[in-house]
Amino acid sequence: MPHLFESKDSFKESFKEAVSDAYGRDFEDTYPEERYIVLGNMIRDFAGEHWRETKNAIKKTESKQLYYFSMEFLMG
């Protein structure tokens, strides 16, 4: 599985740059909520890349899939 970033420092720099690009301010001037949104987008993009590869492999091999739905947090 390929790594998204070579090191922790390269991730931090990419994160700070993405936050600054998204909001047009220095990283230090952004709100925690804005940083959280950018981090979520980075994670989604990374997971989406592998999800696409997985879906393509399943389609190619005509494998079956198992879906699991848990209701333990849906009470109330």
CYANA upper distance limits for C-alpha pairs under 8 A (distance plus 0.5 A):
  4 LEU  CA     46 PHE  CA      7.64
  5 PHE  CA     10 SER  CA      6.64
  5 PHE  CA     11 PHE  CA      6.15
  6 GLU  CA     10 SER  CA      6.85
  6 GLU  CA     11 PHE  CA      8.14
  7 SER  CA     11 PHE  CA      6.88
  8 LYS  CA     12 LYS  CA      6.79
  9 ASP  CA     13 GLU  CA      6.78
 10 SER  CA     14 SER  CA      6.65
 11 PHE  CA     15 PHE  CA      6.50
 12 LYS  CA     16 LYS  CA      6.63
 13 GLU  CA     17 GLU  CA      6.61
 14 SER  CA     18 ALA  CA      6.54
 15 PHE  CA     19 VAL  CA      6.70
 15 PHE  CA     38 VAL  CA      8.19
 15 PHE  CA     39 LEU  CA      7.68
 16 LYS  CA     20 SER  CA      6.69
 16 LYS  CA     27 PHE  CA      6.23
 17 GLU  CA     21 ASP  CA      6.53
 17 GLU  CA     27 PHE  CA      8.08
 18 ALA  CA     22 ALA  CA      6.54
 18 ALA  CA     38 VAL  CA      7.50
 19 VAL  CA     23 TYR  CA      6.76
 19 VAL  CA     27 PHE  CA      6.77
 19 VAL  CA     30 THR  CA      8.27
 19 VAL  CA     34 GLU  CA      7.85
 19 VAL  CA     35 ARG  CA      6.67
 19 VAL  CA     38 VAL  CA      6.59
 20 SER  CA     24 GLY  CA      5.82
 20 SER  CA     25 ARG  CA      5.68
 20 SER  CA     26 ASP  CA      5.89
 20 SER  CA     27 PHE  CA      5.93
 20 SER  CA     30 THR  CA      8.43
 21 ASP  CA     25 ARG  CA      8.00
 22 ALA  CA     38 VAL  CA      8.28
 23 TYR  CA     30 THR  CA      8.09
 23 TYR  CA     34 GLU  CA      8.44
 25 ARG  CA     29 ASP  CA      6.69
 25 ARG  CA     30 THR  CA      7.17
 26 ASP  CA     30 THR  CA      7.36
 30 THR  CA     34 GLU  CA      6.97
 30 THR  CA     35 ARG  CA      7.58
 31 TYR  CA     35 ARG  CA      7.03
 32 PRO  CA     36 TYR  CA      6.61
 33 GLU  CA     37 ILE  CA      6.77
 34 GLU  CA     38 VAL  CA      6.87
 35 ARG  CA     39 LEU  CA      6.63
 36 TYR  CA     40 GLY  CA      6.64
 37 ILE  CA     41 ASN  CA      6.76
 38 VAL  CA     42 MET  CA      6.72
 39 LEU  CA     43 ILE  CA      6.76
 40 GLY  CA     44 ARG  CA      6.58
 41 ASN  CA     45 ASP  CA      6.59
 42 MET  CA     46 PHE  CA      6.74
 43 ILE  CA     47 ALA  CA      6.56
 44 ARG  CA     48 GLY  CA      6.30
 45 ASP  CA     49 GLU  CA      6.85
 46 PHE  CA     50 HIS  CA      7.43
 47 ALA  CA     51 TRP  CA      6.52
 48 GLY  CA     52 ARG  CA      6.55
 49 GLU  CA     53 GLU  CA      7.03
 50 HIS  CA     54 THR  CA      6.64
 51 TRP  CA     55 LYS  CA      6.64
 52 ARG  CA     56 ASN  CA      6.65
 53 GLU  CA     57 ALA  CA      6.70
 54 THR  CA     58 ILE  CA      6.71
 55 LYS  CA     59 LYS  CA      6.68
 56 ASN  CA     60 LYS  CA      6.58
 57 ALA  CA     61 THR  CA      6.68
 58 ILE  CA     62 GLU  CA      6.11
 58 ILE  CA     63 SER  CA      5.72
 58 ILE  CA     64 LYS  CA      8.01
 59 LYS  CA     63 SER  CA      7.42
 71 MET  CA     75 MET  CA      7.65
